[in-house]
Amino acid sequence: MNEKKISFIGDGLNFLLLFLKVVLLSFFTFGIYYFWGKVEFKKFFYNNTKFDNEAFDYHSTGKELFIGFLKLMGIIVGVFVIISILGWVLGNISLTLASFTGFLILPLEIILVPLIVFSAIRFSLSRTSYKGRRFQFIANSQEFFIMFAKGFLLTAITFGIYFPWFFVDLRKFISSNTIYGNFAFDSRMDGKEYFLICLKGFFLSAITLGIYFAWFIADTTNYKWNNLHFANGKFSASLKGGEVFITFLKCVGITIFTLGIGIPISKIIFYKYLSESISFQGEIDYAQIQDIPLNKTSSVFDQIFDSFGDSFGAF
């Protein structure tokens, strides 16, 4: 079976110089350059990550992210003002009633968290391309919201036990609604299997004082990629716990030895190891992949989610 590897050709020193440039310009512009810097970071990783000898590309701009940030700040300030005014009005009636404004936090989280996740996914994929063709996220926002709210609540009620099933449902939903041309991805993870992997990982990490966590990362990463299909093939990952542990120690050593300056270099080392452990088995006939128009909807949910895509893309 034909195997297509992922490779990363980025250099740690070049990324360090880019990082220092962004930090300095962000400092002298009171943080404004951060959004242009984030685009440069993403372009660095995308342009240096190759699949089947072709690099990815990122198409957002600093201006787009900056305007999105301003919109998001307006939303946060607006919500804070509304809650404050409501608390003040209710406080003039009764202090007991005023205390109920605190209970608005959970409903707001249930609303805002899926909004953030959905918008960020749609924005990020729409700005990502491979071989000149952009990815798309075609999910129905109402279905996503209901699925996410259900998983969020069940995870809270079960004190986290339901999270593996929630994560699997989320990954399946995102994968099946992520398309490249006229082909969609397909995640075949199983909630029970993922729960057992997580249970084993948490238990062994606890009794080994965290040492086993490297093997836990390897197990969960391999499971996620080994169950992801596309077109006439499937992805696979070959992380090994011992290699993850050694790579992590190497990155920690570089960070400590350089008094933190080497963090960008450590990030490149770890990213390179993780990305190059992933491959694709099967044939991809690029001639059969055709662009399809993105379905336009007029639902209130889609209008809300789309309007905030660049806001959450800023982060």
N, C-alpha and C positions, 0 to 999 in steps of 0.2 A: 504493500500500500504506500502511495506517495506521501511523504512527510514534509510539511512546510514548517520551518522554524521561525520563531520570533528572535530578532537580534537587536541589540542596543549598541550604537556606535558613539554615544556621547562620552565626552571626556570630563573627568571630575574637576580638573584644574580650570577648564573653560567655564564650567558651571559655577565654580567658586568665584571667578572674576565677574561673571554675570550677576551673581548674588550680591557681591560687594557693590557693584554699580547700582543695583536697584535699591539697596539699603541706603546708600549715600544720597541718591536722588530723591528717595522718599523722605529722608530726613530734611533735606534742604527745601522740599516743597510741602512740608508739613503733612506728609502722608499721601498727598494727591497722586504722586507718581506710582504708588503701589499698584494701581489698576493697570497701568501700562506695563509695569514690571511683571504682573501676574500673567499677562498675555505672552511676554517674552519667555517666562518660565515654561508655560504650556507648549509654546512653539519649540522650545529646546527639546523637551521630552518627546513630543509628537514627531518632529522632523528627524530625530535620531533613533526612533523606534521603527524597525522595519519588519514587515511580514511578507514572506515570499519575495524578498529583495526589493520591496516597494515601501517607501516611508509614508507615514500618516501626516496630516496637516491640520492646523487649527486656524479658524477664520474669524475669531472675534477680535475686537479692538479695545484699546484702553478707554477710549471715549465712551463706547457702548457700556462697559462695565462701570465706569464712573457715574454715568447718568442713572444706571440701574441702582447703584448704591444710594444716590440722592433720593430716588423714589422709595427705596426701602426705609431710609431714615424718616421720610415723611410718613410712612405707614406706622412705624414704631411710635413716633411722637404723637400721631393722631390717636392711636389706641390708648396711649398713656393719658392723654388729655381727656378722652372720653371717660375712661375709668375714674380718673381723678374728679371730674365734674359730677359723675354719677355718685361717687362716694360722698362728695360734699353735699349734694342734694339730699341723699338718704340720711346723712349725718344730721342735717337740720331737722329731719323728721324723728329719727331714732338712732341712737348709737348702735343698737342691735342690727338694724337694717343696714347700716353703713358697713358692718363687719362682713356682710354677705358679698360685698364686691370682691373679697378675696377668693371666693369660690368661682369667679369668672376665669381664673388662671387655667384650670384644667380644661374647660371647654375651648379656650383659646389655643391651648397647646394641641388639642385634638384637631383643630381646624388648621393651624399654621404649620405644624410639622409635615403633614402630607402635601400641603401647598408648596412648602420649601423643597421637599424631595422631588415631587413631580416636575416642578418648574425647572429645577436645577438639571434633572435628567434630560428633559426636552431641550433645554437651552444648550447643554454641553454636546449632545449628539448632533444637533442641528449645525453646530460649528465645527464638527469633526468630519474629515474626509479621508478617503483612501482611493488611490488611482483616479483622483478628480471627482469622485462621486461621494456625496454626503450621506451620512447615516440619518435616520429619522426615528422618532418615537411617536407611534401612532395610537397610543393608548387613549381610551375614553376616560376623561378626568373624573367623571362621576363614579365609574366602576373602581378606579384607583382609590378614590377617597373612601368609598364604602369598605373596600378590602383592607385599606391601611387602618382606618378607624377601628374595625373589628379586631385586627391583629394587635393594635396598640392597647386596646382595652383588655383583651384576653391575656396579654403579656403582663399588664399591671395587676389584674385580678389574681393571676396564678403566681405572682411574685417572680416572674421571669421564666417559669418553666415552659410556657407556650412559645417563647421566643424562637427556638429552632424551627417550629412549624410556620411561624410568622415570617421568618427570614426566607424559608423555602418558597412560600406562596409569593412573597415579594419578588424574589429572583425569577421565578417562573413567569410572573406577570410582566416584569420588565423585559425579560429575554424575548418572550413571544410577541411583544409589541415594539421591539427594536428591529428595524429592517435596514438592509443594505440593498438598494435597488428593489427588486421584487421578491427577495428572499428574507425570511425572518429567522432569528435565532430560536433555539429550543432548549430549555433547561429541563433535565429529567431527574432532578434531585428528589429525594424522598424525605419527608419530615421526620419519620421515625429513625431512619439511618443517620440523619444529621444530628438528631437529638442524642443518639448513643455516642457519636463522635465527640460532641460537645461535653457530654457527661463524663466521658473518659478523660478528655483534655482538662476540664476544670478540676477533677478529682486528683489526677496525677500531678498537675501543676501545683496544687495546694500542698500535697505531701512532699514534693521535691523543692518546696520554697521557690517555685517559679521556674526552675530549670527546664521542666518538661514543656514549658510554654512554646519553645521553639519547635518541638515535635507537633504540638497542637496546631501551630500555624501551618506547618507542612501538611498535616492531615486535612484540615479544613480547606486550604487552598487547592490541594490535589482533588478533593471531592467535588468542589465547585466546578473546576475546569474539566475534569474527567466526565462530567455529566452535561456538558454544553455541546450542542450539535448545531451545525449550519450546513445548508445545502446537502451535499452527498458525503459529508464527513463529520468528524467530531474533533474537539480539542482534547488535549491531555496535558497534565502537568506532572513533573517528576521531582518535586521538592523532597529533600531528605532532611529529617530533623537535625542530624548532626551537622550538616552543611549550613543550615539556617542558624544554628547556635554559633558556629565558628564565624560565620559572616557577621552576625550580630556583635560578637566580641571584638572583631576587627574594627567595626564601625565605632563601637564604644571607645576602643583604644585610640583611634584617630581623633575622636572628639575630645577626649581628655588630654591627650598629648598636645593638641593645638589650642587648648583652652577654649574650645567651642568654635573656633574659626573653621575647622575642618568638617563641620556638620554638612555643608553642601556636598563635599566629596564623599562622605559616608552615605548620604542619600543616593548618590549615583551608584556606589558599589552595591547597595542593597537592591535598588531598582533593577540594575543590570542582572543580578543573580536571579531575582524573581521572574523577570520578563523572559529571560533566556531559558527558563525551565519549562516554558509553555510551547507547545507545538500543535499542529493540525494534521490529522491523518485523513487523507481523502483527496479527491479531485475537486477543483473549483473551476467551472467553465465560465470565465468572465464574459464570454460572448452571450451567454444566456441571461446574464444579469442586466435588467433594464430598469431605468428610472420610472417611478410611478408618481403621479401627482399626489401631494399630501391632501388628505380629506379635510375639507373645511367644515367646521361645525359652528352652529350658532348658539350652543347651549351657554347658559350663564356661567357654568363651571369652567368651560373651556376659555371663555373670554377672560375670566379672573386669572386662571392659571397662566395663560399666554401673556397677559399684560405684565406679570411679575417675573417672567422667565429671566430677563437680563438682570433684574434686581438680585435674585439669588445666585445667578451665574457669577456675580461679582465676587463670590466667596468660594 
